[in-house]
Amino acid sequence: MAKRGFEIVSSYKDQGINLPQRQTTSAAGYDIEAAERVILPSFWSAAVKAAAGQGEGDLAKITQPSLVPTGLKAYMPHDEYLQIISRSSNPWKRNLTLPNGVGIIDSDYYNNANNEGHIYVQLLNFGLEDVVIEKGERIAQGIFTPYLKTDQDSGGLKERSGGFGSSGQ
């Protein structure tokens, strides 16, 4: 029986999606690629245009991160989660960051009814120019991590019923 790994979601089957791989024998992270070409708008460019009355004036929309599809889902034991972490080169070379710091993919996200457990990577472009992410470009790393529970843990009473950003709703 399989313990942990990645699969391609059905909507991206036969589209040349690569399963994540570790690049060295001691690497903790599995490199995750973009499933399609995405343009990440410059936060600062949009803000300057809005201030000059030339673009979107809605600050909430300007600061909204982009969701980059991966075409992947991940399975793991119930006492693990998948951390989605930015590649170290993203802020240094591309001016990209994960606005939530670390993405958390719970084990019950796998095959959920809303989106089959499709993993998206949130990215925010804090550079001065738009950034193009090409299909197949490595955008993040995934690290499978065990977690501990407190003695008082009730375990939660509900089953996950939603997709992205749905736990606790």
N, C-alpha and C positions, 0 to 999 in steps of 0.2 A: 504494500500500500504506500502511495506517495505521501511524503511528509510535508514538504514545502517546495514551492516553486512558482513559476510564472506560466501563464497560458495566454493565448491571443483571444480577445473577445470576438464573438461571431461576426460583428459588423466590419471587422478588419481582416477576416480570414482571406487568404489569397491576395493580400496587398503588400507582401514583402516586408512584413513586420519581423524584426529580429528579437528573439528572447534575450533578456539581459544577461550579460556575461561579466565575470570579474576579469580584470585585465592582467593581474599578477597573482602569484600563488598566495601571497599574504594579504591581498586586498580584502577588506571587509565588505565593500560596496559592490553591487551589481550595477553596471552602467545602463541607464534607461534612456532610450532614444525617443525622439518625436515621431509620431505616426504620420504626420503630414506637415506641410509648410505652413508656418504661422508668422505673421508680422506682429511684433511686440511694439506698440507705440511708445514713444519717448514720453515719460511722465512730465519732464520739464518743458519739452516742446509744446505739449498740449496745455500746460498751465500758462505758459507765456502767451500762447495764442488766445486762450480764454481771457486773460487779463487785458489783452489788446482788443478784445471784442471780435476776434477773427475765427473762433472755433467753438467747440462745446463749452458752455459756461457752467455746466453742472460739475461741481468739484467732486461729488461722489463718483460720477462716471469717469472723470479724469484719473482718479486714484485707484480705480478698479483694476486688480491684477488680471492678466490674461491666463486662460486655462489652455494648456497645451496637451492635446490628447496623446496617449502613448499606445493605444490599441491593446493594452495589457490588463490582465487581472492577476491577482496573487492568491495562492492558497497556503495555509499554514495551520499548525495546531492552535487550539483555542487559547493557549497561554502565551501566544506570541503576537506581535504586530510587525508591520513593515514600516520602517522609517523611510521617508522620502527626504533626501538631503541634497542641497545644491552642490554641484561640482565646484571644487575650489577655484577653478578658472572662470566661473561665471561672473562674479563681481569684478575680478581683476582685469579680465580681457574683454568682457562683453557688457559690463554695467548691468548685470542681471542679478536679481536676488529672489529668494522665496520669501514673500511678505509675512508668512506665518512662521518663519524660522525653520521648522521641521514639519513635514506632513506626516500624519498618522493614518495608516491603513489598518483597520481592525480586521480580525479574522472573519467576522461575520459580514464584512463588506463583499466578500467573494460571492459571486453569483446572485447578488440581491436583485429583487424584482424590477427595480427602476432602471438600472443601467448595466446589469450583468457584472457589476464590480469593476467597471472600466476605471482605470487609474488615470487621473489628470494631474499635471504638475502646474501649480500656480507660479507664475513668474511676473515680476515687475521690473520694467526697464527704467532705471534711474539715470540713464545716459542722456545725452543731448540729441541723439538721432535715433530713429526707429531701428530696430534690430530684426533681421530676418532669421528665423529658425527653419532650417531645411529638414525635410523628411529624412530620418535616419541619423540626424545629428544628436549626439549625446547631450542630454540636458540636466540630468540628475543622477543620483545614486540611490539604490534601495538596499537597506540593511535589515535583515530579519533579526528581531530582538525579543527575548523572553521578558516577561514582566511578572511582578509579585503582587499578591493581594493582601490587604490588611486582614487581621483577625475578625474585624467587624463587617467585612464586606458582605453585602446582601446579594451580590451577583446580578443585580438588575432583574426586573420582572418582565421586561418587554423584549420581543425579538425585533431585530432591525427590520424596518419596513421601507426605508428609503435608500437613496443613493448618496451622492456627494454632499457632504456637510449635513447629514441627517441625524447623527446620533444625538440623543437628548431632546429630540423633537417629538 
